[in-house]
Amino acid sequence: MRSPLIDNATAELLGRIALLEQVVAELDKQIHEVKSQLSRSVAPSQLISDARAADLLGVSLAMMSE
């Protein structure tokens, strides 16, 4: 039961805010899960630098950024 001091429009907005907070919390959880999965997929030690990639491809760093 809502307070008699809050009108219907305010009560409706507060309800929407509560629902949006739940949506944001769920999205945050999903983002964390995806980041966790990605971090297990490729270890930072397996990555190469831009300079090394350019060298392997036989191009300059400037060409890679175009």
mmCIF file of the N, C-alpha and C atoms, coordinates in Angstrom:
data_MODEL
# 
_entry.id   MODEL 
# 
loop_
_atom_site.group_PDB 
_atom_site.id 
_atom_site.type_symbol 
_atom_site.label_atom_id 
_atom_site.label_alt_id 
_atom_site.label_comp_id 
_atom_site.label_asym_id 
_atom_site.label_entity_id 
_atom_site.label_seq_id 
_atom_site.pdbx_PDB_ins_code 
_atom_site.Cartn_x 
_atom_site.Cartn_y 
_atom_site.Cartn_z 
_atom_site.occupancy 
_atom_site.B_iso_or_equiv 
_atom_site.pdbx_formal_charge 
_atom_site.auth_seq_id 
_atom_site.auth_comp_id 
_atom_site.auth_asym_id 
_atom_site.auth_atom_id 
_atom_site.pdbx_PDB_model_num 
ATOM 1   N N  . MET A 1 1  ? 0.847  -1.185  0.000   1.00 0.00 ? 1  MET A N  1 
ATOM 2   C CA . MET A 1 1  ? 0.000  0.000   0.000   1.00 0.00 ? 1  MET A CA 1 
ATOM 3   C C  . MET A 1 1  ? 0.885  1.239   0.000   1.00 0.00 ? 1  MET A C  1 
ATOM 4   N N  . ARG A 1 2  ? 0.549  2.170   -0.846  1.00 0.00 ? 2  ARG A N  1 
ATOM 5   C CA . ARG A 1 2  ? 1.367  3.379   -0.932  1.00 0.00 ? 2  ARG A CA 1 
ATOM 6   C C  . ARG A 1 2  ? 0.897  4.435   0.059   1.00 0.00 ? 2  ARG A C  1 
ATOM 7   N N  . SER A 1 3  ? 1.782  5.349   0.324   1.00 0.00 ? 3  SER A N  1 
ATOM 8   C CA . SER A 1 3  ? 1.493  6.445   1.236   1.00 0.00 ? 3  SER A CA 1 
ATOM 9   C C  . SER A 1 3  ? 0.443  7.368   0.637   1.00 0.00 ? 3  SER A C  1 
ATOM 10  N N  . PRO A 1 4  ? -0.471 7.880   1.441   1.00 0.00 ? 4  PRO A N  1 
ATOM 11  C CA . PRO A 1 4  ? -1.459 8.823   0.919   1.00 0.00 ? 4  PRO A CA 1 
ATOM 12  C C  . PRO A 1 4  ? -0.832 10.164  0.530   1.00 0.00 ? 4  PRO A C  1 
ATOM 13  N N  . LEU A 1 5  ? 0.440  10.354  0.870   1.00 0.00 ? 5  LEU A N  1 
ATOM 14  C CA . LEU A 1 5  ? 1.130  11.596  0.524   1.00 0.00 ? 5  LEU A CA 1 
ATOM 15  C C  . LEU A 1 5  ? 1.689  11.580  -0.889  1.00 0.00 ? 5  LEU A C  1 
ATOM 16  N N  . ILE A 1 6  ? 1.673  10.422  -1.554  1.00 0.00 ? 6  ILE A N  1 
ATOM 17  C CA . ILE A 1 6  ? 2.210  10.286  -2.911  1.00 0.00 ? 6  ILE A CA 1 
ATOM 18  C C  . ILE A 1 6  ? 1.046  10.159  -3.884  1.00 0.00 ? 6  ILE A C  1 
ATOM 19  N N  . ASP A 1 7  ? 1.033  11.001  -4.904  1.00 0.00 ? 7  ASP A N  1 
ATOM 20  C CA . ASP A 1 7  ? -0.050 10.928  -5.889  1.00 0.00 ? 7  ASP A CA 1 
ATOM 21  C C  . ASP A 1 7  ? 0.185  9.758   -6.853  1.00 0.00 ? 7  ASP A C  1 
ATOM 22  N N  . ASN A 1 8  ? -0.807 9.480   -7.656  1.00 0.00 ? 8  ASN A N  1 
ATOM 23  C CA . ASN A 1 8  ? -0.744 8.330   -8.579  1.00 0.00 ? 8  ASN A CA 1 
ATOM 24  C C  . ASN A 1 8  ? 0.402  8.451   -9.575  1.00 0.00 ? 8  ASN A C  1 
ATOM 25  N N  . ALA A 1 9  ? 0.607  9.637   -10.130 1.00 0.00 ? 9  ALA A N  1 
ATOM 26  C CA . ALA A 1 9  ? 1.671  9.824   -11.122 1.00 0.00 ? 9  ALA A CA 1 
ATOM 27  C C  . ALA A 1 9  ? 3.036  9.551   -10.495 1.00 0.00 ? 9  ALA A C  1 
ATOM 28  N N  . THR A 1 10 ? 3.250  10.035  -9.282  1.00 0.00 ? 10 THR A N  1 
ATOM 29  C CA . THR A 1 10 ? 4.524  9.809   -8.597  1.00 0.00 ? 10 THR A CA 1 
ATOM 30  C C  . THR A 1 10 ? 4.701  8.329   -8.278  1.00 0.00 ? 10 THR A C  1 
ATOM 31  N N  . ALA A 1 11 ? 3.645  7.681   -7.831  1.00 0.00 ? 11 ALA A N  1 
ATOM 32  C CA . ALA A 1 11 ? 3.715  6.255   -7.520  1.00 0.00 ? 11 ALA A CA 1 
ATOM 33  C C  . ALA A 1 11 ? 4.045  5.453   -8.771  1.00 0.00 ? 11 ALA A C  1 
ATOM 34  N N  . GLU A 1 12 ? 3.456  5.840   -9.909  1.00 0.00 ? 12 GLU A N  1 
ATOM 35  C CA . GLU A 1 12 ? 3.736  5.149   -11.167 1.00 0.00 ? 12 GLU A CA 1 
ATOM 36  C C  . GLU A 1 12 ? 5.195  5.336   -11.573 1.00 0.00 ? 12 GLU A C  1 
ATOM 37  N N  . LEU A 1 13 ? 5.705  6.545   -11.447 1.00 0.00 ? 13 LEU A N  1 
ATOM 38  C CA . LEU A 1 13 ? 7.106  6.801   -11.781 1.00 0.00 ? 13 LEU A CA 1 
ATOM 39  C C  . LEU A 1 13 ? 8.046  6.025   -10.869 1.00 0.00 ? 13 LEU A C  1 
ATOM 40  N N  . LEU A 1 14 ? 7.732  5.962   -9.597  1.00 0.00 ? 14 LEU A N  1 
ATOM 41  C CA . LEU A 1 14 ? 8.571  5.198   -8.662  1.00 0.00 ? 14 LEU A CA 1 
ATOM 42  C C  . LEU A 1 14 ? 8.567  3.709   -9.026  1.00 0.00 ? 14 LEU A C  1 
ATOM 43  N N  . GLY A 1 15 ? 7.434  3.208   -9.462  1.00 0.00 ? 15 GLY A N  1 
ATOM 44  C CA . GLY A 1 15 ? 7.351  1.812   -9.901  1.00 0.00 ? 15 GLY A CA 1 
ATOM 45  C C  . GLY A 1 15 ? 8.201  1.568   -11.132 1.00 0.00 ? 15 GLY A C  1 
ATOM 46  N N  . ARG A 1 16 ? 8.148  2.489   -12.075 1.00 0.00 ? 16 ARG A N  1 
ATOM 47  C CA . ARG A 1 16 ? 8.966  2.363   -13.286 1.00 0.00 ? 16 ARG A CA 1 
ATOM 48  C C  . ARG A 1 16 ? 10.448 2.421   -12.954 1.00 0.00 ? 16 ARG A C  1 
ATOM 49  N N  . ILE A 1 17 ? 10.817 3.315   -12.039 1.00 0.00 ? 17 ILE A N  1 
ATOM 50  C CA . ILE A 1 17 ? 12.218 3.421   -11.624 1.00 0.00 ? 17 ILE A CA 1 
ATOM 51  C C  . ILE A 1 17 ? 12.682 2.108   -11.011 1.00 0.00 ? 17 ILE A C  1 
ATOM 52  N N  . ALA A 1 18 ? 11.855 1.513   -10.178 1.00 0.00 ? 18 ALA A N  1 
ATOM 53  C CA . ALA A 1 18 ? 12.215 0.242   -9.542  1.00 0.00 ? 18 ALA A CA 1 
ATOM 54  C C  . ALA A 1 18 ? 12.422 -0.844  -10.592 1.00 0.00 ? 18 ALA A C  1 
ATOM 55  N N  . LEU A 1 19 ? 11.536 -0.890  -11.606 1.00 0.00 ? 19 LEU A N  1 
ATOM 56  C CA . LEU A 1 19 ? 11.686 -1.886  -12.672 1.00 0.00 ? 19 LEU A CA 1 
ATOM 57  C C  . LEU A 1 19 ? 12.960 -1.642  -13.476 1.00 0.00 ? 19 LEU A C  1 
ATOM 58  N N  . LEU A 1 20 ? 13.247 -0.382  -13.791 1.00 0.00 ? 20 LEU A N  1 
ATOM 59  C CA . LEU A 1 20 ? 14.461 -0.067  -14.548 1.00 0.00 ? 20 LEU A CA 1 
ATOM 60  C C  . LEU A 1 20 ? 15.716 -0.410  -13.748 1.00 0.00 ? 20 LEU A C  1 
ATOM 61  N N  . GLU A 1 21 ? 15.673 -0.221  -12.444 1.00 0.00 ? 21 GLU A N  1 
ATOM 62  C CA . GLU A 1 21 ? 16.822 -0.598  -11.611 1.00 0.00 ? 21 GLU A CA 1 
ATOM 63  C C  . GLU A 1 21 ? 17.068 -2.098  -11.696 1.00 0.00 ? 21 GLU A C  1 
ATOM 64  N N  . GLN A 1 22 ? 16.006 -2.881  -11.748 1.00 0.00 ? 22 GLN A N  1 
ATOM 65  C CA . GLN A 1 22 ? 16.155 -4.335  -11.890 1.00 0.00 ? 22 GLN A CA 1 
ATOM 66  C C  . GLN A 1 22 ? 16.750 -4.692  -13.249 1.00 0.00 ? 22 GLN A C  1 
ATOM 67  N N  . VAL A 1 23 ? 16.311 -4.005  -14.292 1.00 0.00 ? 23 VAL A N  1 
ATOM 68  C CA . VAL A 1 23 ? 16.835 -4.259  -15.639 1.00 0.00 ? 23 VAL A CA 1 
ATOM 69  C C  . VAL A 1 23 ? 18.320 -3.928  -15.688 1.00 0.00 ? 23 VAL A C  1 
ATOM 70  N N  . VAL A 1 24 ? 18.699 -2.780  -15.133 1.00 0.00 ? 24 VAL A N  1 
ATOM 71  C CA . VAL A 1 24 ? 20.103 -2.372  -15.123 1.00 0.00 ? 24 VAL A CA 1 
ATOM 72  C C  . VAL A 1 24 ? 20.949 -3.373  -14.341 1.00 0.00 ? 24 VAL A C  1 
ATOM 73  N N  . ALA A 1 25 ? 20.446 -3.841  -13.214 1.00 0.00 ? 25 ALA A N  1 
ATOM 74  C CA . ALA A 1 25 ? 21.184 -4.823  -12.416 1.00 0.00 ? 25 ALA A CA 1 
ATOM 75  C C  . ALA A 1 25 ? 21.388 -6.118  -13.209 1.00 0.00 ? 25 ALA A C  1 
ATOM 76  N N  . GLU A 1 26 ? 20.371 -6.558  -13.933 1.00 0.00 ? 26 GLU A N  1 
ATOM 77  C CA . GLU A 1 26 ? 20.482 -7.777  -14.745 1.00 0.00 ? 26 GLU A CA 1 
ATOM 78  C C  . GLU A 1 26 ? 21.476 -7.574  -15.887 1.00 0.00 ? 26 GLU A C  1 
ATOM 79  N N  . LEU A 1 27 ? 21.432 -6.424  -16.545 1.00 0.00 ? 27 LEU A N  1 
ATOM 80  C CA . LEU A 1 27 ? 22.391 -6.138  -17.616 1.00 0.00 ? 27 LEU A CA 1 
ATOM 81  C C  . LEU A 1 27 ? 23.816 -6.105  -17.075 1.00 0.00 ? 27 LEU A C  1 
ATOM 82  N N  . ASP A 1 28 ? 24.001 -5.510  -15.917 1.00 0.00 ? 28 ASP A N  1 
ATOM 83  C CA . ASP A 1 28 ? 25.321 -5.459  -15.298 1.00 0.00 ? 28 ASP A CA 1 
ATOM 84  C C  . ASP A 1 28 ? 25.836 -6.871  -15.016 1.00 0.00 ? 28 ASP A C  1 
ATOM 85  N N  . LYS A 1 29 ? 24.961 -7.727  -14.551 1.00 0.00 ? 29 LYS A N  1 
ATOM 86  C CA . LYS A 1 29 ? 25.326 -9.123  -14.295 1.00 0.00 ? 29 LYS A CA 1 
ATOM 87  C C  . LYS A 1 29 ? 25.732 -9.822  -15.595 1.00 0.00 ? 29 LYS A C  1 
ATOM 88  N N  . GLN A 1 30 ? 24.969 -9.605  -16.659 1.00 0.00 ? 30 GLN A N  1 
ATOM 89  C CA . GLN A 1 30 ? 25.275 -10.229 -17.945 1.00 0.00 ? 30 GLN A CA 1 
ATOM 90  C C  . GLN A 1 30 ? 26.592 -9.710  -18.514 1.00 0.00 ? 30 GLN A C  1 
ATOM 91  N N  . ILE A 1 31 ? 26.842 -8.417  -18.382 1.00 0.00 ? 31 ILE A N  1 
ATOM 92  C CA . ILE A 1 31 ? 28.103 -7.841  -18.851 1.00 0.00 ? 31 ILE A CA 1 
ATOM 93  C C  . ILE A 1 31 ? 29.270 -8.465  -18.101 1.00 0.00 ? 31 ILE A C  1 
ATOM 94  N N  . HIS A 1 32 ? 29.128 -8.621  -16.810 1.00 0.00 ? 32 HIS A N  1 
ATOM 95  C CA . HIS A 1 32 ? 30.188 -9.237  -16.008 1.00 0.00 ? 32 HIS A CA 1 
ATOM 96  C C  . HIS A 1 32 ? 30.444 -10.673 -16.467 1.00 0.00 ? 32 HIS A C  1 
ATOM 97  N N  . GLU A 1 33 ? 29.385 -11.415 -16.757 1.00 0.00 ? 33 GLU A N  1 
ATOM 98  C CA . GLU A 1 33 ? 29.535 -12.799 -17.213 1.00 0.00 ? 33 GLU A CA 1 
ATOM 99  C C  . GLU A 1 33 ? 30.253 -12.860 -18.558 1.00 0.00 ? 33 GLU A C  1 
ATOM 100 N N  . VAL A 1 34 ? 29.906 -11.973 -19.475 1.00 0.00 ? 34 VAL A N  1 
ATOM 101 C CA . VAL A 1 34 ? 30.551 -11.951 -20.795 1.00 0.00 ? 34 VAL A CA 1 
ATOM 102 C C  . VAL A 1 34 ? 32.029 -11.601 -20.651 1.00 0.00 ? 34 VAL A C  1 
ATOM 103 N N  . LYS A 1 35 ? 32.338 -10.601 -19.835 1.00 0.00 ? 35 LYS A N  1 
ATOM 104 C CA . LYS A 1 35 ? 33.736 -10.233 -19.612 1.00 0.00 ? 35 LYS A CA 1 
ATOM 105 C C  . LYS A 1 35 ? 34.510 -11.405 -19.015 1.00 0.00 ? 35 LYS A C  1 
ATOM 106 N N  . SER A 1 36 ? 33.885 -12.121 -18.108 1.00 0.00 ? 36 SER A N  1 
ATOM 107 C CA . SER A 1 36 ? 34.537 -13.270 -17.482 1.00 0.00 ? 36 SER A CA 1 
ATOM 108 C C  . SER A 1 36 ? 34.810 -14.361 -18.520 1.00 0.00 ? 36 SER A C  1 
ATOM 109 N N  . GLN A 1 37 ? 33.848 -14.613 -19.391 1.00 0.00 ? 37 GLN A N  1 
ATOM 110 C CA . GLN A 1 37 ? 34.022 -15.621 -20.436 1.00 0.00 ? 37 GLN A CA 1 
ATOM 111 C C  . GLN A 1 37 ? 35.125 -15.208 -21.404 1.00 0.00 ? 37 GLN A C  1 
ATOM 112 N N  . LEU A 1 38 ? 35.155 -13.943 -21.773 1.00 0.00 ? 38 LEU A N  1 
ATOM 113 C CA . LEU A 1 38 ? 36.185 -13.463 -22.693 1.00 0.00 ? 38 LEU A CA 1 
ATOM 114 C C  . LEU A 1 38 ? 37.572 -13.568 -22.081 1.00 0.00 ? 38 LEU A C  1 
ATOM 115 N N  . SER A 1 39 ? 37.673 -13.264 -20.802 1.00 0.00 ? 39 SER A N  1 
ATOM 116 C CA . SER A 1 39 ? 38.984 -13.317 -20.166 1.00 0.00 ? 39 SER A CA 1 
ATOM 117 C C  . SER A 1 39 ? 39.511 -14.743 -20.088 1.00 0.00 ? 39 SER A C  1 
ATOM 118 N N  . ARG A 1 40 ? 38.605 -15.726 -20.085 1.00 0.00 ? 40 ARG A N  1 
ATOM 119 C CA . ARG A 1 40 ? 39.044 -17.127 -20.076 1.00 0.00 ? 40 ARG A CA 1 
ATOM 120 C C  . ARG A 1 40 ? 39.371 -17.614 -21.486 1.00 0.00 ? 40 ARG A C  1 
ATOM 121 N N  . SER A 1 41 ? 38.842 -16.929 -22.501 1.00 0.00 ? 41 SER A N  1 
ATOM 122 C CA . SER A 1 41 ? 39.037 -17.350 -23.881 1.00 0.00 ? 41 SER A CA 1 
ATOM 123 C C  . SER A 1 41 ? 40.447 -17.061 -24.380 1.00 0.00 ? 41 SER A C  1 
ATOM 124 N N  . VAL A 1 42 ? 40.936 -15.870 -24.089 1.00 0.00 ? 42 VAL A N  1 
ATOM 125 C CA . VAL A 1 42 ? 42.257 -15.457 -24.563 1.00 0.00 ? 42 VAL A CA 1 
ATOM 126 C C  . VAL A 1 42 ? 43.027 -14.859 -23.401 1.00 0.00 ? 42 VAL A C  1 
ATOM 127 N N  . ALA A 1 43 ? 44.142 -15.478 -23.093 1.00 0.00 ? 43 ALA A N  1 
ATOM 128 C CA . ALA A 1 43 ? 44.993 -14.945 -22.030 1.00 0.00 ? 43 ALA A CA 1 
ATOM 129 C C  . ALA A 1 43 ? 45.779 -13.763 -22.581 1.00 0.00 ? 43 ALA A C  1 
ATOM 130 N N  . PRO A 1 44 ? 45.954 -12.719 -21.789 1.00 0.00 ? 44 PRO A N  1 
ATOM 131 C CA . PRO A 1 44 ? 46.737 -11.564 -22.250 1.00 0.00 ? 44 PRO A CA 1 
ATOM 132 C C  . PRO A 1 44 ? 48.116 -11.955 -22.783 1.00 0.00 ? 44 PRO A C  1 
ATOM 133 N N  . SER A 1 45 ? 48.689 -13.012 -22.234 1.00 0.00 ? 45 SER A N  1 
ATOM 134 C CA . SER A 1 45 ? 50.012 -13.440 -22.692 1.00 0.00 ? 45 SER A CA 1 
ATOM 135 C C  . SER A 1 45 ? 49.973 -14.002 -24.117 1.00 0.00 ? 45 SER A C  1 
ATOM 136 N N  . GLN A 1 46 ? 48.774 -14.357 -24.608 1.00 0.00 ? 46 GLN A N  1 
ATOM 137 C CA . GLN A 1 46 ? 48.645 -14.887 -25.966 1.00 0.00 ? 46 GLN A CA 1 
ATOM 138 C C  . GLN A 1 46 ? 48.521 -13.780 -27.010 1.00 0.00 ? 46 GLN A C  1 
ATOM 139 N N  . LEU A 1 47 ? 48.318 -12.558 -26.567 1.00 0.00 ? 47 LEU A N  1 
ATOM 140 C CA . LEU A 1 47 ? 48.138 -11.449 -27.491 1.00 0.00 ? 47 LEU A CA 1 
ATOM 141 C C  . LEU A 1 47 ? 49.485 -10.912 -27.958 1.00 0.00 ? 47 LEU A C  1 
ATOM 142 N N  . ILE A 1 48 ? 49.488 -10.329 -29.155 1.00 0.00 ? 48 ILE A N  1 
ATOM 143 C CA . ILE A 1 48 ? 50.710 -9.715  -29.659 1.00 0.00 ? 48 ILE A CA 1 
ATOM 144 C C  . ILE A 1 48 ? 50.470 -8.211  -29.805 1.00 0.00 ? 48 ILE A C  1 
ATOM 145 N N  . SER A 1 49 ? 51.533 -7.479  -29.864 1.00 0.00 ? 49 SER A N  1 
ATOM 146 C CA . SER A 1 49 ? 51.431 -6.020  -29.982 1.00 0.00 ? 49 SER A CA 1 
ATOM 147 C C  . SER A 1 49 ? 51.046 -5.631  -31.403 1.00 0.00 ? 49 SER A C  1 
ATOM 148 N N  . ASP A 1 50 ? 50.608 -4.389  -31.564 1.00 0.00 ? 50 ASP A N  1 
ATOM 149 C CA . ASP A 1 50 ? 50.299 -3.865  -32.894 1.00 0.00 ? 50 ASP A CA 1 
ATOM 150 C C  . ASP A 1 50 ? 51.530 -3.906  -33.787 1.00 0.00 ? 50 ASP A C  1 
ATOM 151 N N  . ALA A 1 51 ? 52.678 -3.552  -33.210 1.00 0.00 ? 51 ALA A N  1 
ATOM 152 C CA . ALA A 1 51 ? 53.919 -3.537  -33.994 1.00 0.00 ? 51 ALA A CA 1 
ATOM 153 C C  . ALA A 1 51 ? 54.257 -4.940  -34.493 1.00 0.00 ? 51 ALA A C  1 
ATOM 154 N N  . ARG A 1 52 ? 54.093 -5.953  -33.638 1.00 0.00 ? 52 ARG A N  1 
ATOM 155 C CA . ARG A 1 52 ? 54.385 -7.338  -34.039 1.00 0.00 ? 52 ARG A CA 1 
ATOM 156 C C  . ARG A 1 52 ? 53.400 -7.813  -35.104 1.00 0.00 ? 52 ARG A C  1 
ATOM 157 N N  . ALA A 1 53 ? 52.125 -7.452  -34.958 1.00 0.00 ? 53 ALA A N  1 
ATOM 158 C CA . ALA A 1 53 ? 51.122 -7.835  -35.952 1.00 0.00 ? 53 ALA A CA 1 
ATOM 159 C C  . ALA A 1 53 ? 51.449 -7.205  -37.305 1.00 0.00 ? 53 ALA A C  1 
ATOM 160 N N  . ALA A 1 54 ? 51.838 -5.926  -37.285 1.00 0.00 ? 54 ALA A N  1 
ATOM 161 C CA . ALA A 1 54 ? 52.207 -5.252  -38.532 1.00 0.00 ? 54 ALA A CA 1 
ATOM 162 C C  . ALA A 1 54 ? 53.403 -5.934  -39.169 1.00 0.00 ? 54 ALA A C  1 
ATOM 163 N N  . ASP A 1 55 ? 54.384 -6.300  -38.353 1.00 0.00 ? 55 ASP A N  1 
ATOM 164 C CA . ASP A 1 55 ? 55.576 -6.972  -38.857 1.00 0.00 ? 55 ASP A CA 1 
ATOM 165 C C  . ASP A 1 55 ? 55.209 -8.317  -39.495 1.00 0.00 ? 55 ASP A C  1 
ATOM 166 N N  . LEU A 1 56 ? 54.351 -9.097  -38.833 1.00 0.00 ? 56 LEU A N  1 
ATOM 167 C CA . LEU A 1 56 ? 53.936 -10.384 -39.372 1.00 0.00 ? 56 LEU A CA 1 
ATOM 168 C C  . LEU A 1 56 ? 53.158 -10.243 -40.663 1.00 0.00 ? 56 LEU A C  1 
ATOM 169 N N  . LEU A 1 57 ? 52.373 -9.168  -40.775 1.00 0.00 ? 57 LEU A N  1 
ATOM 170 C CA . LEU A 1 57 ? 51.587 -8.942  -41.970 1.00 0.00 ? 57 LEU A CA 1 
ATOM 171 C C  . LEU A 1 57 ? 52.365 -8.242  -43.086 1.00 0.00 ? 57 LEU A C  1 
ATOM 172 N N  . GLY A 1 58 ? 53.532 -7.750  -42.727 1.00 0.00 ? 58 GLY A N  1 
ATOM 173 C CA . GLY A 1 58 ? 54.343 -7.054  -43.711 1.00 0.00 ? 58 GLY A CA 1 
ATOM 174 C C  . GLY A 1 58 ? 53.812 -5.677  -44.068 1.00 0.00 ? 58 GLY A C  1 
ATOM 175 N N  . VAL A 1 59 ? 53.186 -5.038  -43.113 1.00 0.00 ? 59 VAL A N  1 
ATOM 176 C CA . VAL A 1 59 ? 52.655 -3.685  -43.345 1.00 0.00 ? 59 VAL A CA 1 
ATOM 177 C C  . VAL A 1 59 ? 53.182 -2.762  -42.267 1.00 0.00 ? 59 VAL A C  1 
ATOM 178 N N  . SER A 1 60 ? 52.970 -1.456  -42.474 1.00 0.00 ? 60 SER A N  1 
ATOM 179 C CA . SER A 1 60 ? 53.390 -0.497  -41.455 1.00 0.00 ? 60 SER A CA 1 
ATOM 180 C C  . SER A 1 60 ? 52.243 -0.281  -40.478 1.00 0.00 ? 60 SER A C  1 
ATOM 181 N N  . LEU A 1 61 ? 52.584 0.243   -39.306 1.00 0.00 ? 61 LEU A N  1 
ATOM 182 C CA . LEU A 1 61 ? 51.548 0.549   -38.321 1.00 0.00 ? 61 LEU A CA 1 
ATOM 183 C C  . LEU A 1 61 ? 50.556 1.559   -38.877 1.00 0.00 ? 61 LEU A C  1 
ATOM 184 N N  . ALA A 1 62 ? 51.039 2.514   -39.684 1.00 0.00 ? 62 ALA A N  1 
ATOM 185 C CA . ALA A 1 62 ? 50.158 3.518   -40.273 1.00 0.00 ? 62 ALA A CA 1 
ATOM 186 C C  . ALA A 1 62 ? 49.106 2.863   -41.170 1.00 0.00 ? 62 ALA A C  1 
ATOM 187 N N  . MET A 1 63 ? 49.506 1.831   -41.886 1.00 0.00 ? 63 MET A N  1 
ATOM 188 C CA . MET A 1 63 ? 48.569 1.135   -42.774 1.00 0.00 ? 63 MET A CA 1 
ATOM 189 C C  . MET A 1 63 ? 47.501 0.405   -41.962 1.00 0.00 ? 63 MET A C  1 
ATOM 190 N N  . MET A 1 64 ? 47.873 -0.096  -40.788 1.00 0.00 ? 64 MET A N  1 
ATOM 191 C CA . MET A 1 64 ? 46.913 -0.833  -39.955 1.00 0.00 ? 64 MET A CA 1 
ATOM 192 C C  . MET A 1 64 ? 45.854 0.086   -39.380 1.00 0.00 ? 64 MET A C  1 
ATOM 193 N N  . SER A 1 65 ? 46.172 1.351   -39.183 1.00 0.00 ? 65 SER A N  1 
ATOM 194 C CA . SER A 1 65 ? 45.217 2.263   -38.558 1.00 0.00 ? 65 SER A CA 1 
ATOM 195 C C  . SER A 1 65 ? 44.291 2.928   -39.566 1.00 0.00 ? 65 SER A C  1 
ATOM 196 N N  . GLU A 1 66 ? 44.492 2.663   -40.848 1.00 0.00 ? 66 GLU A N  1 
ATOM 197 C CA . GLU A 1 66 ? 43.637 3.279   -41.887 1.00 0.00 ? 66 GLU A CA 1 
ATOM 198 C C  . GLU A 1 66 ? 42.311 2.580   -42.003 1.00 0.00 ? 66 GLU A C  1 
# 
